[in-house]
Amino acid sequence: MGYPEDALAEDEELLLHRHPHWKMLLLPAVTFLLATAVAGFAAGFAENKLDGSALNVVLVVVLVVWLGLVVWRCVAPFLSWKFTHFIVTDRRVLIRQGVMTHTGIDIPMGRISNVQFRHGLLDRVLRTGTLVIVSSSDDPLEFDDIPDVQRVHSLLYHQVFDAMDLHRERDRDDPRGDADTGKGW
């Protein structure tokens, strides 16, 4: 069993597991191509104009600058994308981020009071957007670049609605509110 299944409770059902939309990787991909082209041009230019140890020094400098730029602007965003998880279960919404250090948010379905989404023209074309989740006592939480945001919004709305029905049924069956304590007082 892999992630995220190992983070779930025994009887919890995984409904959705997504990474951010692939549009987050467009700028790193373009950066990689441009950095590689510029580094190749610089190395070729240096080979035509220099020789000996000066050529070796320039080639090492070009390689170090290229490598630093690729790690900073390409590898780091890719790892951030890869290790960001948006998970919906039948009980909660989980958000996990981080490579070396991890952060996470768990929002129980019963505490969600409002679910919204927004997307502009480009986001509509790419079928992505921002999902806004308002829990009963907290400020709204915004999650950018959620793939197929309208479907996720609909899924969350139905899960929240089902959780509200479950609470109503429990309150109707036990009007004193004693069902959770089991003590009857």
Phi, psi and omega in degrees: 000130182251185178287138008265002184302327181286350178265359184264157174289166185303315184256020179270136184256127177282123179256328185203136175221118183224152166263167174302164182298149182295347180297339176297338184265357181295310181297316175299323179293317178295320178299317179299313180297314180293316180297320179293319179296315180294318179296318178296318177297315180297319179294318178295319178296318180295322179295327179284330187258337186237164173209167177072217185290330178297320178297316180298318180297315181295318179296320177295318179298315179299315180297317181294316179295316179299312181298316179299316179294318180294316179296316184289313188259350183238306183290316181299313176297325178296315179295322176299317178297313184295324184257025171249124184235133172245116189233135175238128175242181178287352182244333189201170172249130180241137173234125180234135179221151170122147178257298180273314175247141185248141171235151181208151176230133173240128179238111178296142181303323181293343181264350180282124181254342184203140177230127181226162171218159174211146176202144178272190184298311179297319177297323178294320178296318182274358180057052178222177178171189180256129177258130180245122179244124178251119175267166192301330183233001185250169173290158179298142176253128181250133179238113184276157173058043175277120179295141178051054189299328179293321178293318178296318177301313180297315178300313180296318179301314180294321178294318179295318179299316177297320178295322177294319177297320179298318178295320179296317179296319180295319179292325179291319180290328182227082185296340178280346180081021184271355187298326183284328184275327181074006184255344177073024177228000000 
